[in-house]
Amino acid sequence: MANDLDAMGFKKMGAKSIKGRHVQALINHWQSDTGAKRALSTGTIKNRMAVLRWWSNKVGKRGLVAGSNEHYGLANRVYVTGLDKSSELAASKLSKVTDEDVKLSLRLQAAFGLRREEAIKFIASYADRGDHIRLKGSWAKGGRPRVVPVRTEKQRELLNAVRERAGYGGALIPAHKNYIQQLRSYTYQTIKAGLHRNHGLRHRYAQDRYRELTGREPPCCGGPARAELSKKDFRTDRKARKQIALELGHNRIQIVATYCG
């Protein structure tokens, strides 16, 4: 964002220099489609707005960025439903990953529905709280910390393996590397193993949780659509979606439709 402001002519701005006009200028810049760059999607812009809100609060400028994206004319996102985008962590492909830290990061993504960055920065000695894991805001999208339950023996065994690998205070990043360098290793290893579309692991996690919490298949996997549910089942569905949204690190339950239909 600092580079964007600089490119627009706002030079030598300090951490607390941003004003409302700069916010609007950033939005206009992100929405512009020129020969040099393409306009960003509404979803990407909304993600950046969330970061701007977090930052403005940190520097004591709460309220600088309007709480509603509609204030800036950003349309509500339409979530695609009815499609099963899940994927499994196939053992045959995982065996091709030779970096043990990358392998454990992938297993964390599958077992707990973590994003890639969260799984790489994961510090078991901090996160493992027995019956749940606690993710730091600094690992997570939008700076939002969250809690994910530990429900199975396989999850417990995985956490023990991660703790043993990383040691006390260690992430799944070798001592001689930083996050960016390990991210490059992750990218190389997963592409080589045919495991480079791993957001589907979060979809699979969400769908499995929906099955556990409702006792039904999610709509995208052949279960009944929400409009077909009884009042009792609809309440169960809504409660499950709220829980899944929290575990995935989302503020709105509407986005669960992307994962579960």
C-alpha positions as CSV (number, residue, x, y, z in Angstrom):
1,M,0.0,0.0,0.0
2,A,2.9,2.3,0.7
3,N,4.2,1.7,-2.8
4,D,0.8,2.4,-4.2
5,L,0.6,5.7,-2.4
6,D,4.1,6.6,-3.5
7,A,3.3,5.8,-7.1
8,M,0.3,8.1,-7.0
9,G,2.5,11.0,-5.8
10,F,2.0,10.9,-2.1
11,K,5.6,11.1,-1.1
12,K,7.4,10.7,2.3
13,M,4.3,9.7,4.2
14,G,4.8,8.6,7.8
15,A,2.9,5.8,9.5
16,K,0.3,8.3,10.8
17,S,0.1,10.5,7.8
18,I,-2.8,8.8,6.0
19,K,-6.1,10.6,5.8
20,G,-9.5,9.9,4.3
21,R,-8.5,11.2,0.9
22,H,-5.6,8.7,0.8
23,V,-8.0,5.9,1.5
24,Q,-10.2,6.9,-1.4
25,A,-7.2,7.4,-3.7
26,L,-6.1,3.8,-2.9
27,I,-9.5,2.4,-3.7
28,N,-9.6,4.4,-7.0
29,H,-6.1,3.1,-7.8
30,W,-7.0,-0.5,-7.1
31,Q,-10.2,-0.3,-9.2
32,S,-8.4,1.3,-12.2
33,D,-7.6,-0.8,-15.2
34,T,-4.7,0.6,-17.3
35,G,-2.3,-0.7,-19.7
36,A,0.3,-1.1,-16.9
37,K,-1.9,-3.0,-14.5
38,R,-5.3,-4.7,-14.2
39,A,-8.0,-3.7,-11.7
40,L,-8.1,-5.8,-8.6
41,S,-11.1,-7.9,-7.8
42,T,-13.7,-6.6,-5.3
43,G,-12.8,-9.4,-2.9
44,T,-9.1,-8.5,-3.0
45,I,-9.9,-4.8,-2.4
46,K,-12.1,-5.8,0.5
47,N,-9.3,-7.8,2.0
48,R,-7.0,-4.7,1.7
49,M,-9.7,-2.6,3.3
50,A,-9.6,-5.0,6.3
51,V,-5.9,-4.5,6.6
52,L,-6.3,-0.7,6.4
53,R,-8.9,-0.8,9.2
54,W,-6.6,-2.9,11.4
55,W,-3.7,-0.6,10.7
56,S,-5.6,2.6,11.4
57,N,-6.7,1.3,14.7
58,K,-3.1,0.4,15.6
59,V,-1.9,4.0,14.9
60,G,-4.7,5.6,16.9
61,K,-6.9,6.6,14.0
62,R,-10.0,4.4,14.7
63,G,-12.8,5.4,12.4
64,L,-10.5,6.7,9.6
65,V,-11.7,3.9,7.4
66,A,-15.5,3.5,7.3
67,G,-16.7,0.3,8.8
68,S,-18.9,-0.6,5.8
69,N,-17.4,-1.3,2.4
70,E,-20.6,0.0,0.9
71,H,-19.6,3.5,2.0
72,Y,-17.0,3.3,-0.7
73,G,-19.3,1.8,-3.3
74,L,-17.8,-1.7,-3.0
75,A,-20.5,-4.2,-4.0
76,N,-21.3,-7.1,-1.8
77,R,-19.4,-10.2,-2.9
78,V,-21.5,-13.0,-4.4
79,Y,-20.4,-16.3,-3.1
80,V,-20.5,-19.2,-5.6
81,T,-22.4,-22.1,-4.2
82,G,-23.2,-25.6,-5.3
83,L,-19.6,-26.5,-6.3
84,D,-17.5,-29.1,-4.5
85,K,-13.9,-27.6,-4.6
86,S,-12.5,-29.9,-1.9
87,S,-9.3,-31.8,-2.3
88,E,-7.6,-34.6,-0.3
89,L,-4.0,-34.7,0.8
90,A,-3.1,-37.9,-1.1
91,A,-0.5,-40.0,0.5
92,S,1.1,-40.9,-2.8
93,K,1.7,-37.2,-3.6
94,L,2.7,-36.3,0.0
95,S,5.4,-38.9,-0.1
96,K,7.0,-36.9,-3.0
97,V,7.6,-33.9,-0.7
98,T,11.1,-34.2,0.6
99,D,11.1,-31.2,2.9
100,E,9.8,-32.4,6.3
101,D,8.7,-28.9,7.3
102,V,6.7,-28.5,4.2
103,K,5.2,-31.9,4.6
104,L,4.0,-31.1,8.2
105,S,2.7,-27.7,7.0
106,L,0.5,-29.5,4.4
107,R,-0.7,-31.9,7.0
108,L,-1.7,-29.0,9.3
109,Q,-3.6,-27.5,6.4
110,A,-5.6,-30.7,5.9
111,A,-6.1,-31.5,9.6
112,F,-7.1,-28.0,10.8
113,G,-8.2,-26.1,7.7
114,L,-5.3,-23.7,8.0
115,R,-4.2,-21.3,5.3
116,R,-0.7,-21.8,3.8
117,E,0.9,-18.9,5.8
118,E,-0.6,-20.1,9.1
119,A,0.7,-23.6,8.5
120,I,4.2,-22.4,7.8
121,K,4.4,-20.0,10.7
122,F,2.7,-22.4,13.1
123,I,4.5,-22.6,16.5
124,A,3.2,-25.7,18.2
125,S,4.6,-24.8,21.7
126,Y,2.4,-21.7,21.5
127,A,-0.6,-22.9,19.6
128,D,-1.2,-26.3,21.2
129,R,-3.6,-25.8,24.1
130,G,-4.7,-29.4,24.6
131,D,-8.2,-29.5,23.4
132,H,-7.7,-26.6,20.8
133,I,-5.1,-24.7,18.9
134,R,-4.8,-21.0,19.1
135,L,-3.5,-19.1,16.1
136,K,-1.8,-15.8,16.5
137,G,-3.1,-12.8,14.6
138,S,0.3,-12.3,13.1
139,W,0.0,-15.6,11.3
140,A,-3.5,-15.1,10.1
141,K,-5.2,-13.2,7.2
142,G,-6.5,-9.8,8.4
143,G,-4.6,-10.1,11.6
144,R,-7.5,-12.1,13.2
145,P,-6.5,-14.6,15.9
146,R,-8.7,-17.7,16.3
147,V,-9.2,-21.0,17.9
148,V,-9.7,-24.4,16.2
149,P,-10.7,-27.4,18.2
150,V,-8.6,-30.6,18.5
151,R,-11.2,-33.3,18.0
152,T,-9.3,-36.5,16.9
153,E,-6.4,-38.6,17.9
154,K,-4.9,-38.0,14.4
155,Q,-4.8,-34.3,15.1
156,R,-3.2,-34.9,18.5
157,E,-0.5,-37.1,16.9
158,L,0.2,-34.5,14.3
159,L,0.6,-31.7,16.8
160,N,3.0,-33.9,18.8
161,A,5.0,-34.5,15.6
162,V,5.1,-30.8,14.8
163,R,6.2,-30.0,18.3
164,E,9.0,-32.6,18.2
165,R,10.1,-31.3,14.8
166,A,10.2,-27.6,15.6
167,G,11.1,-27.6,19.3
168,Y,10.1,-25.0,21.8
169,G,9.3,-21.7,20.2
170,G,10.0,-22.9,16.7
171,A,7.9,-22.6,13.6
172,L,8.0,-25.0,10.6
173,I,10.8,-22.8,9.2
174,P,14.4,-24.0,9.4
175,A,16.7,-21.9,11.5
176,H,18.7,-20.8,8.4
177,K,15.7,-19.6,6.6
178,N,13.1,-16.8,6.9
179,Y,9.4,-17.1,6.1
180,I,9.8,-15.9,2.4
181,Q,12.6,-18.4,1.8
182,Q,10.5,-21.2,3.3
183,L,7.5,-20.1,1.3
184,R,9.6,-20.5,-1.9
185,S,10.5,-24.1,-0.7
186,Y,6.9,-24.8,-0.1
187,T,5.9,-23.6,-3.5
188,Y,8.6,-25.6,-5.3
189,Q,8.0,-28.8,-3.3
190,T,4.2,-28.7,-3.7
191,I,4.3,-28.0,-7.5
192,K,6.8,-30.8,-7.9
193,A,4.6,-33.2,-6.0
194,G,1.4,-32.1,-7.7
195,L,0.0,-30.5,-4.5
196,H,-0.1,-26.9,-5.5
197,R,-3.9,-26.3,-5.3
198,N,-4.1,-26.7,-1.6
199,H,-7.0,-24.3,-0.8
200,G,-9.1,-27.3,-1.5
201,L,-7.9,-28.8,1.8
202,R,-9.8,-26.0,3.6
203,H,-12.9,-26.9,1.6
204,R,-12.5,-30.5,2.7
205,Y,-12.1,-29.5,6.3
206,A,-15.2,-27.3,6.2
207,Q,-17.2,-30.0,4.6
208,D,-16.1,-32.6,7.2
209,R,-17.0,-30.2,10.0
210,Y,-20.4,-29.7,8.4
211,R,-21.0,-33.4,8.4
212,E,-19.9,-33.7,12.1
213,L,-22.0,-30.8,13.3
214,T,-25.2,-31.5,11.3
215,G,-25.2,-35.2,10.6
216,R,-25.8,-34.4,6.9
217,E,-23.9,-34.1,3.7
218,P,-23.2,-30.4,2.8
219,P,-25.3,-29.1,-0.1
220,C,-22.3,-29.1,-2.5
221,C,-21.8,-32.8,-1.9
222,G,-25.4,-33.8,-2.5
223,G,-27.0,-32.8,0.8
224,P,-30.3,-30.9,0.9
225,A,-30.3,-27.2,0.0
226,R,-31.0,-24.8,2.8
227,A,-34.3,-23.9,1.3
228,E,-35.4,-27.5,1.7
229,L,-34.6,-27.8,5.4
230,S,-37.1,-28.0,8.2
231,K,-37.0,-25.2,10.8
232,K,-35.1,-27.4,13.2
233,D,-32.6,-28.5,10.6
234,F,-32.2,-24.9,9.4
235,R,-31.3,-23.8,12.9
236,T,-28.7,-26.7,13.1
237,D,-27.4,-25.6,9.7
238,R,-27.0,-22.0,10.7
239,K,-25.3,-22.9,14.0
240,A,-22.9,-25.2,12.1
241,R,-22.0,-22.5,9.6
242,K,-21.3,-20.0,12.4
243,Q,-18.9,-22.5,14.0
244,I,-17.2,-23.3,10.7
245,A,-16.8,-19.7,9.8
246,L,-15.0,-19.1,13.2
247,E,-12.7,-22.1,12.7
248,L,-11.8,-20.9,9.2
249,G,-11.1,-17.4,10.3
250,H,-14.0,-15.6,8.6
251,N,-16.3,-12.9,10.1
252,R,-19.4,-13.7,8.0
253,I,-21.2,-17.0,7.8
254,Q,-22.2,-16.3,4.2
255,I,-18.7,-17.2,3.0
256,V,-19.3,-20.8,4.2
257,A,-21.5,-21.3,1.2
258,T,-18.3,-21.2,-0.9
259,Y,-17.0,-24.2,1.0
260,C,-20.2,-26.2,1.7
261,G,-22.8,-24.9,-0.7
